[in-house]
């Protein structure tokens, strides 16, 4: 199963999917052993694609770009893709970790977070098959992994590698390392490890569905996230309006 329909949001080709469809697409990629990577696209990714060199090209080469942010999903529906629903990275990860027969590898976070994450996922699905994990040393940018780490991941025979490095770093990491990995599907999931493990608080569902998760996260981590949300969200509105009125001239 593939979904060819993409919705152009400021040059970013967002897949016309919803949570149910996204799960089926990932399962189909695994079943066919088709190699690809999946990017999640909240507002911050759309904004970063406007000014981070090469980022738009990396995202647009993904096998699927999910409408991770509520405003992104709203824009897709306004452009006529009525089936689109917010396809949130942590929810996608939880859903696929509850499926049977999939082998999972977790890349990112810290050793402590990875241990707690595995315990939480096993509580939710005792039959989950976790074949490995790795907490990389901090690096300001994505690099091609050492042959030791590549070999460790490949010998795990994982079906899905969940990559939690934050955007845009995780997307560049998937792009750079995709040629060396045998695993069919790589999925960048941002803060999913922290949310699912309980290491960081997650916004209530009503805030996530109403497009207010950014406000919750800003209140929890103002020093780290103020630039992303206060400046980034303003830029997003500016870019959308400029694009709209520019086309109407």
C-alpha positions in Angstrom: 0.0 0.0 0.0 1.3 3.4 -0.9 -0.2 6.9 -0.9 1.0 9.0 -3.7 -1.2 12.0 -2.8 0.9 14.8 -1.4 -0.2 18.3 -0.3 2.2 21.2 -0.9 2.6 23.3 2.3 5.2 26.0 1.5 7.1 23.6 -0.7 6.9 20.7 1.8 5.1 17.7 0.3 3.0 16.4 3.2 1.4 13.0 2.7 -2.4 12.9 2.7 -2.7 10.5 5.5 -4.4 9.9 8.9 -3.3 7.8 11.8 -5.0 4.6 10.6 -3.7 4.9 7.0 -0.1 5.8 8.2 0.0 2.6 10.3 -1.0 0.5 7.3 1.6 2.2 5.0 4.4 1.4 7.5 3.3 -2.2 7.9 3.1 -2.5 4.1 6.6 -1.1 3.7 7.9 -3.6 6.2 6.1 -6.5 4.6 7.5 -5.6 1.2 11.0 -4.9 2.7 10.9 -1.5 0.9 13.6 0.8 2.3 12.5 4.3 3.2 12.4 6.9 6.0 9.4 8.7 7.4 9.5 12.3 8.6 6.9 13.8 10.9 5.9 17.4 10.0 4.7 19.8 12.7 4.7 23.5 12.1 8.4 23.8 13.1 9.5 21.4 10.4 7.6 23.5 7.7 9.3 26.6 9.0 12.8 25.1 9.2 12.4 23.8 5.6 12.2 27.5 4.6 15.7 28.4 5.8 17.8 25.3 6.8 20.0 24.5 3.9 19.0 21.2 2.2 16.3 20.4 4.7 13.3 20.7 2.4 15.0 18.3 -0.1 15.6 15.7 2.7 12.0 15.9 3.9 10.6 15.7 0.4 12.6 12.5 -0.3 10.9 10.7 2.6 8.6 7.7 1.9 6.0 9.5 4.0 5.7 12.9 5.6 3.0 12.8 8.2 1.0 15.9 9.2 2.2 15.8 12.7 0.9 19.2 13.7 -2.8 20.1 13.9 -2.4 23.3 11.8 -0.6 21.2 9.1 -3.5 18.8 9.0 -6.0 21.7 8.9 -4.2 23.2 5.9 -4.2 19.8 4.1 -7.9 19.5 4.6 -8.4 23.1 3.4 -6.6 22.2 0.2 -9.1 19.4 -0.4 -7.6 16.3 1.2 -10.6 15.6 3.5 -9.2 12.3 4.7 -6.2 13.9 6.4 -6.0 13.8 10.1 -3.2 14.8 12.5 -0.7 11.9 12.4 1.3 12.5 15.6 4.7 10.9 16.0 4.2 9.5 19.5 0.8 8.1 18.7 2.1 6.5 15.5 4.9 4.9 17.5 2.5 3.5 20.2 0.1 2.1 17.6 2.9 0.3 15.7 4.4 -1.0 18.9 1.1 -2.7 19.7 1.1 -4.5 16.4 2.3 -8.1 16.4 5.2 -9.5 14.4 7.3 -6.3 14.2 10.8 -5.9 15.4 11.7 -2.6 16.9 15.0 -0.7 17.4 15.2 2.5 19.4 17.8 5.1 18.6 18.1 8.3 20.6 17.5 9.6 24.1 19.6 8.4 27.1 20.2 5.0 28.6 17.8 5.8 31.4 15.0 7.0 29.0 15.5 3.9 26.8 15.2 1.5 29.8 12.0 3.3 31.0 10.6 3.4 27.5 11.1 -0.4 27.0 9.4 -1.1 30.3 6.4 1.2 29.4 6.0 -0.4 26.0 6.1 -3.9 27.5 3.4 -2.9 29.9 1.2 -1.9 27.0 2.1 -4.9 24.9 3.9 -7.7 26.6 4.6 -9.4 23.3 6.5 -6.5 21.8 9.7 -7.5 20.1 12.4 -5.0 21.0 15.6 -6.1 19.3 17.9 -3.3 20.3 18.5 0.3 21.3 21.3 2.9 21.3 21.7 6.2 23.1 24.2 8.2 21.0 26.6 10.7 22.4 25.5 14.3 21.9 26.4 15.8 18.6 25.1 19.2 17.4 24.5 17.8 13.9 23.7 14.5 12.3 26.6 12.4 11.1 27.1 9.1 9.3 27.3 6.5 12.1 30.4 4.5 12.8 30.5 1.0 11.3 30.2 -0.5 14.7 26.8 1.1 15.3 25.7 0.3 11.8 26.6 -3.3 12.2 24.9 -3.4 15.6 21.7 -2.2 14.1 21.9 -4.4 11.0 22.5 -7.5 13.1 19.4 -6.8 15.1 17.3 -7.5 12.0 14.9 -4.7 13.1 11.9 -3.9 11.0 11.6 -0.4 12.2 14.2 2.0 13.7 12.6 4.7 15.8 14.8 7.8 15.7 14.4 10.4 18.4 16.9 13.2 17.9 14.6 16.1 17.4 14.1 17.9 14.1 15.8 18.7 11.8 18.7 16.5 13.2 16.8 13.2 13.1 15.7 13.7 9.5 19.3 14.4 8.4 20.4 11.4 10.3 17.9 9.2 8.6 18.9 10.6 5.2 22.6 10.2 5.7 22.4 6.7 7.2 19.6 5.2 5.1 22.0 3.7 2.5 23.9 1.7 5.1 21.0 0.3 7.1 19.2 -3.0 6.2 16.1 -2.1 8.2 13.2 -1.3 5.9 11.7 1.6 7.8 13.2 4.5 9.7 10.8 6.8 11.5 11.8 10.2 13.1 9.6 10.7 16.2 11.1 13.7 18.0 10.2 13.8 21.7 8.2 10.5 21.6 10.7 8.6 23.8 10.4 11.2 26.5 6.6 11.4 26.3 6.0 7.6 26.2 8.5 6.9 28.9 7.1 9.6 31.1 10.4 11.5 31.3 8.6 14.6 30.1 4.9 15.6 30.6 2.7 15.3 27.5 -0.1 17.8 26.7 -3.7 16.6 27.4 -5.4 15.0 24.4 -7.8 17.9 24.1 -4.9 20.3 23.7 -3.2 18.1 21.2 -6.3 17.8 19.1 -7.1 21.5 19.4 -3.7 22.7 18.1 -2.5 23.9 21.5 0.2 21.4 22.3 2.8 24.1 21.5 1.5 26.2 24.4 1.7 23.3 26.8 5.2 22.5 25.8 6.2 26.2 25.9 5.0 26.4 29.4 6.9 23.3 30.4 10.2 24.3 28.7 10.2 28.0 28.1 13.9 28.5 27.9 14.4 25.7 25.4 11.3 26.1 23.2 10.5 29.8 23.2 12.3 30.5 19.9 10.6 27.5 18.2 7.1 28.4 19.2 7.0 32.2 19.6 9.2 33.0 16.6 8.5 29.8 14.6 4.7 30.0 14.8 4.8 33.7 13.9 7.0 32.9 10.9 4.6 30.1 9.8 1.6 32.5 9.8 3.7 35.1 7.9 4.9 32.5 5.3 1.3 31.2 4.8 -0.1 34.7 4.3 2.7 35.7 2.0 2.2 32.6 -0.1 -1.6 33.2 -0.2 -1.6 36.8 -1.1 1.4 36.3 -3.5 -0.7 33.8 -5.5 -3.7 36.2 -5.5 -1.8 39.0 -7.1 
